[in-house]
Amino acid sequence: MTEPILAVRSISKLFGSVIALSDVSADVYPGQVTCLLGDNGAGKSTLIKILAGVHQQTDGDFFFEGNRVNFNSPREALARGIATVYQDLAMVSLMPIWRNFFLGAEPEKGRGLFRRYDIEFAKKTVREELGRMGIDIRDPDQPVGTMSGGERQSVAIARAVYFGAKVLILDEPTAALGVKQAGTVLKYIARAAARNLGVIFITHNPHHAYPVGDRFIILKRGRTRGIWNKDEITREEMIRSMSGADELEALTHELDEVTRRREAN
């Protein structure tokens, strides 16, 4: 296996007296999807914000491309090649696809007073880049707000790839999607990894993680519960690890008791 493009070692994060993360280690490899799983409050958001430069760790080491780093802002992380796609996507619904794709990095042509937005290049590039991801857009002038949630996620992924991302962090991209749209996004996640990006897929849904994941990291209450390659864990074992076997069995007994009482009445 190649060296990890991104690694954290014994990362901890305190907010005052609150321990958000404690002694978390992880590796992310190019060409692989690393799934970060856990329920709400597990520490997923805190960890990805450290990777994205929003927060800095209290303790521990952060390595990128073999070098120890400490990002002071998301801009610094993005400049090095770590792109984060959040659930809100930072898109303008009324703008067409090509304008959203180049938002903040508009291509220009001409010089001086004659410099202007290169609309032809923007539309052509959007078609080509989305096509490379297997996305056939009907019209680059289509407002983003008329696209499905899965389609908007795919545009955000393609945009990050085009602008040179080496690591792509996806924050719950399937959380608010239906079954078909979630499947569409999972397909594009796999295609991003196939282009040799290191993909970090954050989710609380093991049914979404398992089909595309190569490595699985489960967090619980700010600590690492386990790290597995795909051939080391089944989906059912992952679900049990996320919920905790004891907690899952206790819940099963409670539900059985409720069912018995209802049938008795």
Summary of the structure (lengths in Angstrom):
residues: 265
radius of gyration: 20.8
end to end distance: 59.6
largest distance: 83.1
contacts: 816
relative contact order: 0.16
helix: 41%
strand: 26%
